[in-house]
């Protein structure tokens, strides 16, 4: 078995998919399964999409796995030999403008229509796809993300003194404005990973939140940020999965996240869930988390560790290997029938 991973054009500001599949590749290698990684050499643009489709057609192998984002890469590939992993498709809607129609054709309709194997990282993403392509139900398999940080061996300790909060990601869907406002008047230190806009900076100043901002950090620096955090604030209003939730659980953080799917599903029963649109509700959960007694604090952290088991690199890789084996089996049967 050899897997040919087809990957998006590199962008140092967007590496979450790469981090995920780097862990899966390591696990495959440890099991003696070979792989090859082929990156799209062209930046975004309609002409470059067409060039990329030809490029990947010439590079395809016996099992192709499009790791995400470049859905269009599957349009020219062998349908029965190719897996497309879809992380999210944005808020689903029927395309109206020419730009939306082009996006729908290249990123949703044609790849999903053509390919036999589609994986998604959550039930939420699956439901979003089915709103647009209800006929694709039997093609879709849900395989979640795995956590990409090593579980900490540090002793579980209650919050003592000034609590440290962590926000990972600053794009508009991350909804960090409401988290900032919810921290107004609370003695804390907030670390924000990602680029801040001028509006973010102004809000932090007016709400008098003591904060540290870190941009474009390494994996090691991200782990350090989790290690220093007591509480992860992840009040996103839209995600395909919500990887920081399980990363925080792996690093003994208390989790305060959205009561929306898929965040509430990923977190399981081991998180404080709040309405991301309600500052008062977020603040209420923040205060409850800070005031936890030692026993309750430890109980929630241990429940988070239990929740992690289904998101381990080993467990997620098992599911992908099952699908790879299915492709090999189906391809062998197809070839056998052709020779009869």
C-alpha positions in Angstrom: 0.0 0.0 0.0 1.2 3.5 -0.9 -0.8 6.7 -0.4 -0.3 9.7 -2.6 -1.3 12.8 -0.5 -2.3 15.7 -2.7 -1.9 19.0 -0.7 -2.8 22.6 -1.1 -0.4 25.5 -2.0 1.7 26.3 1.1 0.6 29.4 3.1 2.5 30.0 6.4 -0.7 31.6 7.8 -2.8 28.5 7.2 -1.2 25.3 8.4 -3.9 23.5 10.4 -4.5 20.9 7.7 -0.8 20.3 7.3 -0.3 19.8 11.0 -3.1 17.3 11.1 -1.9 15.2 8.2 1.7 15.4 9.3 0.7 13.4 12.4 -1.3 10.9 10.3 1.7 10.4 8.0 4.0 9.7 11.0 1.5 7.1 12.2 1.3 5.5 8.8 5.1 5.4 8.6 5.3 3.7 12.0 3.0 1.0 10.6 5.2 0.4 7.6 2.8 2.1 5.1 4.5 4.2 2.5 3.3 7.6 1.3 4.2 10.4 -1.0 3.3 14.1 -0.5 2.7 16.3 -3.6 2.0 20.0 -3.0 0.0 22.2 -5.4 2.7 24.5 -7.0 0.2 27.2 -8.0 -1.4 30.0 -6.0 -5.1 30.5 -6.1 -6.8 31.7 -9.3 -9.1 30.2 -12.0 -6.3 29.6 -14.5 -4.1 28.1 -11.8 -6.9 25.8 -10.8 -7.0 24.4 -14.3 -3.2 24.1 -14.3 -3.3 22.4 -10.9 -5.9 19.9 -12.1 -3.6 18.8 -14.9 -0.6 18.7 -12.6 -2.3 16.4 -10.1 -3.7 14.2 -13.0 -0.1 13.5 -14.0 1.0 12.8 -10.5 -1.8 10.5 -9.3 -1.1 7.1 -7.7 -3.0 4.0 -6.9 -4.6 5.6 -3.8 -4.9 9.4 -4.0 -5.9 11.4 -0.9 -6.7 15.1 -1.3 -6.1 16.4 2.2 -8.4 19.4 2.0 -9.1 22.8 0.5 -8.1 22.0 -3.1 -11.4 20.0 -3.8 -11.1 20.7 -7.5 -8.0 18.5 -7.7 -10.3 15.5 -7.8 -12.1 16.5 -11.0 -9.5 14.9 -13.3 -8.5 12.0 -11.0 -9.6 8.4 -11.1 -12.9 8.4 -9.1 -12.5 5.0 -7.6 -8.9 5.6 -6.5 -9.3 9.0 -4.8 -10.4 10.2 -1.4 -11.4 13.9 -0.9 -11.3 15.1 2.7 -13.6 18.2 3.2 -13.0 20.2 6.3 -15.8 22.8 5.8 -17.5 24.5 2.9 -18.5 27.7 4.6 -22.1 28.5 5.5 -24.1 26.6 2.9 -26.3 28.6 0.5 -27.5 28.3 -3.1 -25.1 30.0 -5.5 -26.4 33.2 -7.1 -23.6 35.3 -8.4 -21.1 34.1 -11.1 -18.4 33.9 -8.5 -20.5 31.8 -6.2 -21.5 29.5 -9.1 -17.9 29.0 -10.1 -17.0 28.2 -6.5 -19.9 25.8 -6.2 -18.9 24.0 -9.4 -15.1 23.6 -8.7 -15.2 23.1 -5.0 -18.5 21.3 -4.3 -20.6 19.9 -7.1 -18.0 18.6 -9.7 -15.6 17.0 -7.1 -18.3 15.4 -5.0 -20.3 14.3 -8.1 -17.2 12.7 -9.7 -15.5 11.0 -6.8 -16.6 7.9 -5.0 -15.0 8.5 -1.6 -15.6 11.7 0.4 -14.5 12.1 4.1 -15.6 14.9 6.3 -14.3 15.9 9.8 -17.7 16.3 11.5 -21.4 15.6 11.3 -21.8 19.4 10.9 -19.7 19.4 7.7 -21.6 16.4 6.4 -25.0 18.1 7.0 -23.7 21.3 5.3 -22.7 19.3 2.2 -26.0 17.4 2.1 -27.9 20.7 2.1 -26.3 21.4 -1.3 -25.8 17.8 -2.6 -28.4 15.5 -0.9 -27.6 12.8 -3.5 -24.1 12.4 -2.1 -25.2 10.8 1.2 -23.8 7.3 0.5 -20.4 8.7 -0.5 -19.6 10.5 2.7 -17.7 9.0 5.7 -17.2 11.0 8.9 -13.6 10.7 10.1 -12.7 13.3 12.8 -9.6 15.3 13.2 -6.9 14.0 15.6 -5.2 16.2 18.1 -1.8 17.3 17.0 -0.1 18.0 20.3 1.3 15.4 22.7 -0.8 14.9 25.9 0.9 16.7 28.8 2.1 14.6 31.7 1.9 17.6 34.0 0.0 17.2 37.2 -3.6 18.7 37.2 -3.6 21.8 39.3 -6.5 24.1 40.1 -6.4 27.8 39.1 -4.3 29.8 41.6 -4.0 33.5 41.5 -4.6 35.4 38.2 -6.1 33.0 35.6 -4.5 32.7 32.2 -6.9 32.6 29.2 -6.0 31.5 25.7 -7.7 32.3 22.4 -6.4 30.5 19.3 -7.4 32.1 15.9 -8.6 35.6 15.1 -10.6 35.3 11.9 -14.1 36.7 11.9 -15.7 33.3 12.6 -13.7 33.0 15.8 -15.9 35.7 17.4 -13.1 36.9 19.7 -14.9 40.2 20.2 -17.5 38.7 22.5 -14.9 36.8 24.5 -12.9 40.1 25.0 -16.0 41.9 26.2 -16.9 39.0 28.5 -13.5 39.4 30.2 -14.1 43.1 31.0 -13.3 43.7 34.7 -11.9 40.2 35.3 -8.4 40.1 36.6 -6.6 37.8 34.1 -4.0 37.5 31.4 -5.3 36.8 27.9 -3.0 35.3 25.2 -4.3 35.6 21.7 -2.7 33.5 18.9 -3.2 35.2 15.5 -3.2 38.6 13.8 -5.2 41.3 15.5 -7.1 43.9 13.6 -7.1 47.6 14.7 -10.6 47.0 15.9 -9.5 44.1 18.1 -6.7 46.2 19.6 -9.0 49.1 20.3 -11.6 46.7 21.9 -8.9 45.2 24.1 -7.9 48.6 25.3 -11.4 49.9 26.0 -12.3 46.7 27.8 -9.1 47.0 29.8 -8.0 43.4 29.2 -4.4 42.5 30.0 -3.3 40.7 26.9 -0.4 39.2 25.0 -0.5 38.8 21.2 1.5 36.1 19.3 1.5 35.8 15.5 2.8 33.0 13.2 4.1 30.9 16.0 5.8 27.5 15.7 4.3 24.3 16.9 6.6 24.4 20.0 5.4 27.9 20.8 1.8 26.9 20.4 2.3 24.0 22.9 3.9 26.5 25.3 0.9 28.7 25.0 -1.4 25.8 25.9 0.9 24.8 28.8 0.7 28.3 30.2 -3.1 28.5 29.9 -5.7 27.7 32.5 -8.7 28.2 30.3 -9.2 28.0 26.5 -11.8 30.4 25.2 -13.1 29.1 21.8 -16.4 30.9 21.1 -16.4 30.4 17.4 -19.7 30.7 15.5 -18.6 28.5 12.6 -16.2 25.6 12.3 -15.7 22.4 10.4 -14.4 20.8 13.6 -12.7 23.0 16.2 -9.3 21.5 16.7 -8.2 23.9 19.6 -10.8 22.2 21.8 -9.1 18.8 21.8 -5.7 20.4 21.8 -6.7 22.3 25.0 -8.0 19.1 26.5 -4.7 17.3 25.8 -2.9 20.1 27.6 -5.1 20.1 30.8 -6.9 23.3 29.9 -10.5 24.0 31.0 -12.6 24.5 27.9 -15.2 27.2 27.4 -16.7 26.9 23.9 -19.8 27.5 21.8 -23.0 25.6 22.3 -23.2 25.2 18.5 -22.3 22.2 16.4 -19.7 20.9 15.9 -18.0 22.5 18.9 -20.4 21.1 21.5 -20.1 17.7 19.9 -16.3 17.7 19.8 -16.0 18.9 23.4 -18.3 16.2 24.7 -19.4 16.6 28.3 -16.1 18.0 29.4 -16.5 21.7 28.7 -18.4 24.8 29.6 -20.8 25.6 26.7 -22.0 29.1 26.1 -24.1 31.0 23.6 -21.4 32.6 21.5 -23.7 35.5 20.6 -24.4 36.3 24.3 -21.6 38.1 26.2 -23.4 37.7 29.5 -23.5 33.9 29.0 -19.9 33.7 28.1 -19.0 35.8 31.1 -21.1 33.5 33.3 -19.2 30.4 32.1 -15.9 32.2 32.6 -16.7 33.0 36.2 -17.9 29.4 36.9 -14.7 28.0 35.5 -12.5 30.3 37.6 -14.4 29.5 40.8 -14.3 25.7 40.4 -13.1 23.8 43.5 -10.1 21.5 43.1 -12.1 18.3 42.9 -14.5 19.6 40.2 -11.6 21.1 38.2 -9.8 17.7 38.2 -13.0 15.9 37.3 -13.6 18.0 34.2 -9.9 17.7 33.1 -10.1 13.9 33.4 -13.4 13.8 31.5 -11.6 15.8 28.7 -8.8 13.1 28.7 -11.4 10.4 28.2 -13.0 12.4 25.4 -9.7 12.5 23.7 -9.5 8.8 23.1 -11.6 8.9 20.0 -9.5 11.7 18.6 -6.1 10.1 19.0 -3.8 9.9 16.0 -4.0 6.1 16.2 -7.8 6.0 16.3 -8.2 8.4 13.4 -5.5 6.7 11.3 -7.2 3.4 11.8 -10.3 4.9 10.1 -8.3 6.2 7.1 -6.5 2.8 6.7 -9.9 1.1 6.7 -10.9 3.3 3.8 -7.6 2.8 2.0 -8.1 -0.9 2.2 -11.6 -0.6 0.9 -10.2 1.2 -2.2 -7.7 -1.5 -2.8 -10.3 -4.2 -2.4 -12.9 -2.4 -4.7 -10.2 -1.7 -7.3 -9.0 -5.3 -7.3 -12.6 -6.6 -7.7 -13.2 -4.1 -10.5 -10.0 -5.1 -12.4 -10.9 -8.8 -11.9 -14.4 -8.3 -13.5 -12.8 -6.5 -16.4 -10.6 -9.5 -17.1 -13.5 -12.1 -16.9 
